[in-house]
Amino acid sequence: MRKSSFNGESSFQYKRGELFCEDTSISQIADEIGTPLYLYSNRALIDNYERLKGAFKRVSPLICYSLKANDNLTLCRILAHLGAGADIVSGGELYKALLAGFSPKRIVFAGVGKTRKEMELALREDIFMFNIESRGELELLENLSSELHRKTRVSLRINPDIDPDTHPYVRTGLKQNKFGLQMEKAEELYLKLRDSKNISPKGIHFHLGSQITRIDPYLKCVDKMTEFISHLRKEGVDLEYMDMGGGFGIGYRGKESPLDIEELASRIAPLIREHELKLIMEPGRYLTGNAG
């Protein structure tokens, strides 16, 4: 079997003509448990998380695992135990994240179409951050926060109009895509939030797409966002966090090169430090893609 093309040796290897997961024969597992079955490698999951954390150690990122990639409760519990946060997009994922042991203080609520009930549940759990997609969503959250007497932390999701150079179906950062706010609209909302009693603008969020294997789109976007943050700070909006989403591409069957996470970190970390920001990431398949 090929080595994992994005994180050292694969935990799934042939030995003497027999397939193993780590040091255990898969046929033995199948005999004991029965088939069909799902099989995951604890070691691969931990290695992937530690590699990402290590690459960005200069900026101590909050790594929020994207439950949409794989919400298997055992996998989530392993990542929660390692200190990861959770990236959720629904009330169901909030429930599962809490059940798995993720601290509410390390949960970010992203995604389009958040309902009033889902927002209320997340507010009552006092999660770390809401990533806001639209003016209407922000107004709903502000009203709910007022009703519950909360000061809610938010990031606005910016549509940076940058091509992530990935499959058209998984691009989310171009102007024609339906996600996020144009920068002009976002600036208007940030300035309005300076006087809000119930919303605290803490960060900026972007998500370029999925399965991105080149660092250039991230570098262009971080440059654009840090410039925007500097402008907002001059206007009295002192943002602390940059959430760069996820989308870190992996290699499949050796047919494509994965994203060079160490190179990405070496280029982005200095910018994060220079602008005195805290970094949030939302990896999904990067952590679980070769773990099962």
Phi, psi and omega per residue, in radians:
M1 nan 2.493 3.119
R2 -1.124 2.653 2.967
K3 -1.187 2.690 3.049
S4 -1.009 2.316 -3.071
S5 -1.532 0.103 3.104
F6 -2.414 0.072 3.104
N7 -2.855 1.164 3.044
G8 1.203 -2.638 -3.108
E9 -1.290 2.470 3.064
S10 -1.221 2.548 3.049
S11 -1.374 -0.128 3.103
F12 -1.922 1.935 -3.048
Q13 -2.401 2.587 2.988
Y14 -1.495 2.300 3.067
K15 -2.262 2.079 -3.124
R16 0.942 0.689 3.073
G17 1.422 0.085 -3.119
E18 -2.112 2.433 -3.101
L19 -1.421 2.287 3.135
F20 -2.095 2.582 2.886
C21 -1.879 2.011 -2.988
E22 0.962 -2.031 -3.107
D23 -1.898 0.288 -3.057
T24 -2.052 2.332 3.108
S25 -1.162 2.256 3.131
I26 -1.191 -0.600 3.102
S27 -1.128 -0.599 3.090
Q28 -1.148 -0.742 3.102
I29 -1.083 -0.757 -3.137
A30 -1.102 -0.677 3.122
D31 -1.137 -0.676 -3.069
E32 -1.373 -0.618 -3.018
I33 -1.804 -0.567 -3.054
G34 1.724 2.935 3.133
T35 -2.257 2.745 0.014
P36 -1.300 2.814 3.112
L37 -2.645 2.755 2.975
Y38 -1.772 2.367 -3.092
L39 -2.250 2.229 -3.124
Y40 -2.146 2.665 3.102
S41 -1.792 1.992 3.067
N42 -1.029 -0.733 -3.089
R43 -1.115 -0.748 -3.133
A44 -1.098 -0.752 -3.133
L45 -1.073 -0.829 -3.138
I46 -1.127 -0.764 -3.141
D47 -1.048 -0.740 -3.132
N48 -1.124 -0.747 3.118
Y49 -1.117 -0.811 -3.094
E50 -1.170 -0.584 3.103
R51 -1.131 -0.808 3.133
L52 -1.108 -0.799 3.115
K53 -1.060 -0.748 -3.125
G54 -1.158 -0.670 -3.133
A55 -1.077 -0.631 -3.090
F56 -1.813 0.368 -3.010
K57 -1.038 -0.445 -3.127
R58 -1.116 -0.385 -3.105
V59 -2.084 0.136 3.067
S60 0.744 1.131 -3.038
P61 -1.231 2.693 2.911
L62 -1.559 1.943 -3.116
I63 -1.684 1.883 -3.111
C64 -1.782 1.886 -3.120
Y65 -1.125 2.278 3.139
S66 -1.426 1.844 -3.063
L67 -1.078 -0.393 -3.132
K68 -1.110 -0.386 3.137
A69 -1.189 -0.752 3.125
N70 -2.992 1.937 -3.071
D71 -1.721 0.396 3.042
N72 -0.913 2.225 -2.987
L73 -1.106 -0.644 3.136
T74 -1.153 -0.766 3.085
L75 -1.039 -0.765 3.137
C76 -1.096 -0.695 3.140
R77 -1.133 -0.669 3.107
I78 -1.072 -0.817 -3.113
L79 -1.179 -0.670 3.083
A80 -1.083 -0.710 3.127
H81 -1.119 -0.555 3.124
L82 -1.301 -0.210 3.138
G83 1.832 0.112 3.131
A84 -1.229 2.732 2.934
G85 -1.684 -3.013 -3.119
A86 -2.273 2.394 3.002
D87 -1.815 2.051 -3.075
I88 -2.080 2.769 3.105
V89 -2.322 0.200 -3.117
S90 -2.806 2.913 3.054
G91 -1.136 -0.618 3.097
G92 -1.094 -0.728 3.101
E93 -1.205 -0.572 3.040
L94 -1.056 -0.827 3.126
Y95 -1.018 -0.807 -3.106
K96 -1.181 -0.676 3.130
A97 -1.078 -0.757 3.125
L98 -1.173 -0.695 3.120
L99 -1.092 -0.607 -3.129
A100 -1.345 -0.215 3.095
G101 1.782 0.150 3.053
F102 -1.191 2.328 3.097
S103 -1.196 2.356 3.052
P104 -0.956 -0.519 3.142
K105 -1.233 -0.057 3.127
R106 -2.224 0.461 3.122
I107 -1.965 2.257 3.020
V108 -1.985 2.403 -3.089
F109 -1.870 1.858 -3.112
A110 -1.960 -2.990 3.019
G111 1.640 2.722 3.117
V112 -1.507 2.790 2.992
G113 1.327 0.445 3.077
K114 -1.104 2.298 3.124
T115 -1.540 2.865 3.103
R116 -1.022 -0.758 -3.115
K117 -1.125 -0.730 3.127
E118 -1.116 -0.743 3.104
M119 -1.083 -0.739 -3.134
E120 -1.089 -0.761 3.110
L121 -1.035 -0.775 -3.131
A122 -1.168 -0.665 3.098
L123 -1.113 -0.731 -3.131
R124 -1.166 -0.451 3.073
E125 -1.485 -0.118 3.138
D126 0.962 0.947 3.121
I127 -1.160 2.915 -3.023
F128 -1.191 -0.827 -2.987
M129 -2.719 2.493 2.937
F130 -1.803 2.281 2.998
N131 -1.692 1.980 -2.970
I132 -1.660 2.351 -3.033
E133 -1.739 -0.392 -2.995
S134 -2.730 2.892 3.086
R135 -1.071 -0.763 -3.124
G136 -1.082 -0.712 3.112
E137 -1.121 -0.703 3.119
L138 -1.121 -0.748 3.136
E139 -1.105 -0.714 3.100
L140 -1.092 -0.781 -3.136
L141 -1.143 -0.662 3.133
E142 -1.143 -0.720 3.109
N143 -1.127 -0.766 3.112
L144 -1.105 -0.727 3.139
S145 -1.097 -0.649 3.090
S146 -1.147 -0.778 3.132
E147 -1.066 -0.619 -3.088
L148 -1.677 0.079 3.112
H149 0.987 0.873 -3.133
R150 -2.042 2.679 2.937
K151 -1.932 1.826 -2.928
T152 -1.714 2.310 3.128
R153 -1.438 2.306 3.139
V154 -2.380 2.670 2.835
S155 -2.067 2.530 3.018
L156 -1.672 2.333 3.108
R157 -1.431 2.097 -3.125
I158 -1.683 2.377 2.959
N159 -1.609 1.842 -2.982
P160 -1.422 -0.120 -3.081
D161 0.981 0.909 3.110
I162 -2.179 2.285 -3.130
D163 -1.352 2.070 -3.127
P164 -1.399 -0.027 3.115
D165 0.986 0.911 3.083
T166 -2.347 -3.030 -3.097
H167 -1.066 2.401 -3.103
P168 -0.948 -0.544 -3.088
Y169 -1.254 -0.302 -3.104
V170 -2.092 0.366 2.999
R171 -1.495 2.322 -3.139
T172 -2.320 0.086 -3.032
G173 -1.976 0.238 3.091
L174 -1.726 2.718 -3.051
K175 -0.976 -0.637 -3.102
Q176 -1.323 -0.179 3.084
N177 -1.316 2.689 -2.986
K178 -1.479 0.021 -2.983
F179 -1.720 2.452 2.956
G180 1.394 -3.138 -3.073
L181 -1.893 2.490 2.959
Q182 -1.155 2.651 -3.015
M183 -1.058 -0.628 -3.136
E184 -1.122 -0.763 3.109
K185 -1.171 -0.689 3.128
A186 -1.098 -0.749 3.126
E187 -1.050 -0.743 3.111
E188 -1.011 -0.761 -3.131
L189 -1.236 -0.727 3.104
Y190 -1.015 -0.771 -3.120
L191 -1.142 -0.666 3.099
K192 -1.118 -0.627 -3.080
L193 -1.270 -0.197 3.108
R194 -0.999 -0.541 -3.068
D195 -1.829 0.146 -3.100
S196 -1.282 2.398 3.098
K197 -1.486 -0.297 -2.998
N198 -2.152 -0.099 3.120
I199 -2.183 2.284 3.104
S200 -1.996 1.882 3.119
P201 -1.263 1.964 -3.030
K202 -1.946 -0.385 -3.023
G203 -2.706 -3.085 3.088
I204 -2.307 2.468 -3.024
H205 -2.252 2.423 2.970
F206 -2.483 2.709 3.087
H207 -2.570 1.935 -2.990
L208 -1.384 -0.469 -3.087
G209 2.685 -2.733 -3.080
S210 -2.259 2.686 3.091
Q211 0.953 0.886 3.116
I212 -1.597 2.194 -3.041
T213 -1.983 0.032 3.099
R214 -2.030 2.523 -3.099
I215 -1.448 -0.364 -3.040
D216 -0.968 -0.786 3.123
P217 -1.028 -0.681 3.100
Y218 -1.134 -0.747 -3.124
L219 -1.106 -0.756 3.111
K220 -1.071 -0.726 -3.092
C221 -1.223 -0.746 3.121
V222 -1.101 -0.713 3.066
D223 -1.017 -0.790 -3.118
K224 -1.148 -0.722 -3.113
M225 -1.241 -0.688 3.125
T226 -1.155 -0.628 3.070
E227 -1.119 -0.729 3.119
F228 -1.145 -0.730 3.116
I229 -1.079 -0.746 3.115
S230 -1.057 -0.716 3.103
H231 -1.112 -0.788 -3.131
L232 -1.117 -0.664 3.124
R233 -1.071 -0.653 3.099
K234 -1.146 -0.416 3.125
E235 -1.632 0.114 3.077
G236 1.610 0.214 3.083
V237 -1.868 1.732 -2.995
D238 -1.656 1.512 -3.117
L239 -1.352 2.496 -3.100
E240 -1.881 -0.485 -2.949
Y241 -2.087 2.478 2.901
M242 -2.049 2.069 3.092
D243 -1.798 1.909 -3.060
M244 -1.616 0.238 3.103
G245 1.123 -2.558 -3.129
G246 -2.384 -2.235 3.126
G247 1.491 0.175 -3.101
F248 -1.127 2.065 -3.027
G249 -1.334 2.578 3.097
I250 -2.065 2.940 3.097
G251 -1.648 2.417 3.088
Y252 -2.001 2.076 3.061
R253 0.944 0.509 3.070
G254 1.238 0.183 -3.052
K255 -1.531 -0.252 3.130
E256 -2.548 2.649 -3.133
S257 -1.423 2.383 3.097
P258 -1.313 2.931 3.013
L259 -1.127 2.329 3.095
D260 -1.415 1.638 -2.997
I261 -1.189 -0.581 3.115
E262 -1.182 -0.721 3.100
E263 -1.141 -0.736 3.097
L264 -1.022 -0.815 -3.131
A265 -1.104 -0.708 -3.103
S266 -1.137 -0.430 -3.133
R267 -1.607 -0.572 -3.054
I268 -1.550 -0.699 -3.071
A269 -0.931 -0.774 3.119
P270 -1.050 -0.608 3.116
L271 -1.210 -0.678 3.109
I272 -1.102 -0.765 3.126
R273 -1.178 -0.749 -3.119
E274 -1.019 -0.680 -3.098
H275 -1.661 0.172 3.070
E276 0.909 0.883 3.126
L277 -1.899 2.828 2.981
K278 -1.910 2.415 -3.002
L279 -1.786 2.358 3.018
I280 -2.093 2.418 3.055
M281 -2.259 2.676 -3.094
E282 -2.253 1.114 -3.128
P283 -1.295 2.573 3.068
G284 -2.191 -1.469 -3.088
R285 -1.075 -0.476 3.130
Y286 -1.009 -0.591 -3.126
L287 -1.496 -0.600 -2.983
T288 -1.933 -0.209 -2.964
G289 -1.019 -0.611 3.141
N290 -1.910 0.273 -3.042
A291 -1.688 0.072 -3.115
G292 -2.665 nan nan
